[in-house]
């Protein structure tokens, strides 16, 4: 109970911190994804036009929903991932013998893949409605003031509900789920592997000795608490870039489905095919550059914040004691 609560609290704080860093770049990404295939313009031009249309506020339009939701998203991802990782690893250990140990490599360890996929699947149910509201509010800022229909999250959410009911909030669910499952597999496995490499580079003794079952278990449960902050940030940044490199085409189709009625009618595969036919691979990765920069910054902040806070409440300070008392009293 305390372990799950630890992951939930640390994930919430990490997610809220990360969204403050990456939201302006996310707004630019949405604008780049939804423009016409033959429309020119760089990231700088897109940002300049956005600023001219609404100032600094235009970059943070719709922030309230993802600020709260990304805290919940990170809480779900980290808690589900670590809980599932412990479960799948325990199950796999039961089937292993002394002569058939667990795989020494993170990439060859199936329980990492399963845990990351479970985290992506679980969070997609929360993420889809948030993305639906966020993307549409971000697109509102591209219209002249007299053409804007929604000035608040409540107004847009109410309009979606009146038009399509609760089902309307889950438009683009297939795209979100595809992005979340494949993206989170790349996200967590690359992060764990990068941390392992960085630890081996900085500790020759660790590099020369094989990764035993017990040491790998401690890595899965509380990975590399001794790694300095800059190494956590570097590993997190790399994993964030890899997430979006793999998941970006699905995100492009998802965004179009959520903000364009004709794309929604075509479905996920149809929208993906139409994007490719109209603009080739380039259309599927329009806006990737700003997204990669955003992902590097955000993931570096998220993983570092998460690990530092998780370590604090897992037994490194008085916070942990108060949590244990509260859990026991309940």
Helices and strands as residue ranges (DSSP letters): H 2-34, H 43-54, H 56-59, H 63-94, H 110-140, G 145-147, H 153-164, G 165-170, H 173-202, H 204-208, H 213-221, H 229-259, H 261-284, H 288-313, H 318-329
